Amino acid sequence: MVIARSGSKRWIAAADQAATKLGLRVGMPAAKAQALVQGLVMIDADPAADLAALERLTLWALSQYSPVVATDPPDGIVMDTEGADHLQGGEELMLSGLVNRFRGRGLGARAAIADTWGAAHALARAIDRETVIVARGETDKAVNRLPLSSLRLPAETVASLRTLGFATVGDLAGTPRAPLTLRFGPEVGRRLDQMLGKIAEPIDPIRPADLVEVHRSFAEPIGAPETIEKYVSRLVRQLCLELEKRGLGVRRADLIVHRVDNTIQALRAGTAKPVRDIAWLTKLFRDRIEKIEPGFGIEKLSLAGTLVEPLVEHQSTSSLIEEQVTDVTPLIDVLGNRGGQRIFRVAPVASDVPERSVERIAPTADQDGATWPLHWPRPSRLLPRPEAIEVIALLPDHPPVSFTWRGKRRRVKRADGPERIFGEWWQRSSEWIAVRDYFVVEDETGERFWVFRSGDGVDAETGSHKWFLHGVFG
Amino acid sequence: MTAAAATSNAVLDELREKIANLEGGGLRNRSVLPFGVREIDAQLPGGGLALGALHEVAGGGNGAIDGAAAALFVGGIAARTTGKVVWCLTRFDLFFPAFAQVGLHPDRVIFVECDREETVLASFEEALRYGGLGAVVAELVRLPMTASRRLQLAAEKSGTLGLVIRRWRRQTEASDFGMPTAAATRWRISVLPSEPLAVPGVGRARWLAELMRVRAGEGGEFIIGGCDGQGRICLSSDAADRPDQARRSFAVS
């Protein structure tokens, strides 16, 4: 439990789960808490250290998640994730990944994505779920029932609004504005508008001291796509020069567009390995220049390498005999920055169970030359899950004579098998004695299928003796 | 063929050259990837699958839906190229061990799994333009004329082999395969009963490869043995000298 003090007053600033269970709440006087619970561990609050830690977290989030990140004191981080979530596989995956990473470190976190800072702030704190995503344009509905305390207003204002009978944000939004302003000042209206997106609330992005960043300000605002493209490529050139001086390559590059109406838009490009190549980086941004909305005009462009790694020049091997294999990392980056797709390679897993024998790995993972054992026939297409078929077959180890799959009966002309695959008892106790017998069967038209019988055909313990179709041969 | 009869005619030669110039330099001196099967290579201009061009492959019968044989045929072609292979698709149901068996090493293949068909087209084009790849493969349902022209031009420019596996949800939709596209060749691969063995069992896969369309060439039908460990196909032995009968046996089945 953390105790904050102001003058002679001491109250609870934060309490852990065990304390909450005992009925202690944030804001309770410390003396009352001590009276309620014996043997309370109290720590004095250290707002300065908290703020410093929050800033460190913010810088981490900057390198990982979004180009526009700022602290939202006392206990939050605000990010503009537009144009950056694709690197994490979309909003949902980004958010759950974020919360999971916090949990991995033993920290609890709640995250929300909404159209405005105000709404996201409120949703993350008021809704008792780890991740909340509000679809575009549905902010009004989502915040309607939130309590007034989530409006970022001073505590006294919230208390007196409660006295007047306002309980939720929706109540307040539906009230005429003028009397409210007369009584509480402009703050209430401003916070409401910020939450509902009626007035802009720009995020002032945090910038670490050693950030590699280049700017370009324009005397006259620009807006034409060709002009933007021209200046972006100039900025990329500058950035690459800067990176070269420091011997770095960029893993995440952010293009931040400052518009004349004091709003900013950010584009983030990620690369699979450190890059300092002008053409490569330019291409990553040029693909997405159409996503920049110039609005009333752009007055400043800045390009920053948010995540940089040392990049050492090394001599490329040139040989007269060896064939050049083109490096595909730039292509992977271009495709990866598009969004809407997953890029991967496949690699063998030491497992006899077909569906577990292939895993997806990163496209730039090391090439170890490993492959599958090649002596058994394998189908070229594997059904997502085995489909049950009706079979006439002799037990225990004969292939089917005929089978019915997807409503079509096929007579088996030729068959091969069985290939017995045992359950992985060392992994799962449920597969202790499980067995699958695989057969290759060919019907009279020549279509070849991979079918299996669950169980060894004798002992019912080894499987249900039902038949399944698992793959189609080419 | 017809060219042999006309060599003496200077006027025709001149006209041919003019046409070749109009078609652009990309069409001449283009390198090819031969199948290594004399009968098939003879049907293809240049003696093999043109690199820097688009090729369409679909499955026949049930293969129009699962595209199992078509994918393996394409995998065999990709295995015989050098360099990386980019494979764009919407649903990943390939079982890669089968492709490793036809000589396509998993380290060489980069998969791009897209949410929508349009993304597949865009990624396919991007990869074709990139250049320096061995082959680029896409699994597509629809291939409109305009899209195929774009892809063909991209392939021509970079000299990359573009392979499209056409695959439909329902067999009735496969009639779409008759629509013209800008692809250089169009193949249909149907499965045939496997090669007979002396003992009970399933022998080497046999396919009916129909070369339905080929630019500046004549189509043909071949009965081929499925890809071997290096991705090579062969003319099926018992059908090589009797293509007519083999075709009939397919019609019966």
Interface residues (C-beta under 8 A of the other chain):
Chain A: E323 V325 T326 V328 P330 L331 I332 V334 L335 R338 G340 Q341 R342 I343 F344 R345 V346 A347 P348 P354 S357 V358 R360 P363 Q367 D368 G369 A370 T371 W372 L374 P377 R378 P379 S380 R381 L382 L383 P384 K413 R414 A415 D416 V440 V441 E442 E444 T445 G446 E447 R448 G471 V472 F473 G474
Chain B: G61 N62 D66 G67 A68 A69 A70 A71 L72 F73 G75 T82 G83 K84 V86 D93 L94 F95 F96 P97 A98 F99 A100 Q101 H105 P106 D107 V109 I110 F111 V112 E113 C114 D115 R116 T119 A122 S123 E126 A127 Y130 G131 G132 L133 V191 L192 P193 S194 P200 G201 V202 G203 A205 R206 W207 G226 G229 S253
